Every structure is written in C-alpha cells, then in structure tokens.
C-alpha cells in the first residue's frame, strides 16, 4: 500500500510539473530565427519516413512548400485529443491556402487508425516511435511531453513551437501571419 501511495504521489508531482512547465514554454519565439541545431532537426524531420495509419510510408518532405503544422500526440493524452477537432477544422479551412496539418502519433498503428476513424480526423496521422519523440527534443521539446506542435514555414524553416495545448486564437493568428509571407 505504501509503495502504491508513493508511486501515486510521484505521478501527481510529475504531472503537475509538466503542466506548469508546458504553460510557460514557447521557444523559440516566432520573431527570432531558429538556432542552427533546431533547423537541422527540422531538416532531419522532413526526411524521416513515417508509417501512415493505412500502412503506407510518408515523408513530411512530400508537403515541401506548404506551411506545416506538425503535432506530436497520443491517443492516451487528453490534451492531445482535445485540440484535434480544432486542428481538423483549421486544416479544412486553410488547406486550399497551402497549409498542411500532420499528426505524429506516439502510439501503435492500430490505435491511431481506430482513433482517426472514430473521431473523423481530417488530416494525415503518421505513426511515430519513441525515437520520434526523442527527436522532438531538437525542435524544442526539452520536456519530452505531449502535445507538442511545430509550425514550419513555406521555406522549410522552423517558425514556432508550442509545448502544451494550443488555442485556436493563437494558432490561427500565427497561420494568418505565415500566409502573408
């Protein structure tokens, strides 16, 4: 019983720390150019082959020249699931303007496929491994937490990163800015 209580307390502290940290981290700010290592991580990300929820292979480079909204998520992550309907709506709204949303699920193919079908997600969901999660550290996800979202401009440069749940207002404002460039 004491061991269970200790584990529960540690989990509560870790969850609280992650929540507080996610509310403060917005690095690098969109107004500053990304570091060379962050840009190198974007270049690497663009060339990684991910499995799709239908069993095909896909590289993010297929959407080169578009504004990319890349969201790291998992089916077991409540804040991740909360923001996905908004992502679907914005994907439909901006797709014709050259904006592409992509989800990288840190989960099994079967769970991602089931979730995509049941929730009618309008954008591609790719399957990431723990290696994909670790690689997000180079993009600014130092906490290795979810959800984590990256905006990449049409030139393939890192624009914005956000650890934690995005609001529609902050994402739409950034998309409007990137569409004017």
Secondary structure, 3 states (H helix, E strand, C coil): CHHHHHHHHHHHHHHHHHHHHHHHCCCCCCCCCCCHHHHHHHHHHHHCEEEECCCCEEEHHHHCCCEEEEEEECCCCHHHHHHHHHHHHHHHHHHHHCEEEEEEEECCHHHHHHHHHHHCCCCEEEEECHHHHHHHHHHCCCCCCCCEEEEECCCCCEEEEEECCCCHHHHHHHHHHHHCC
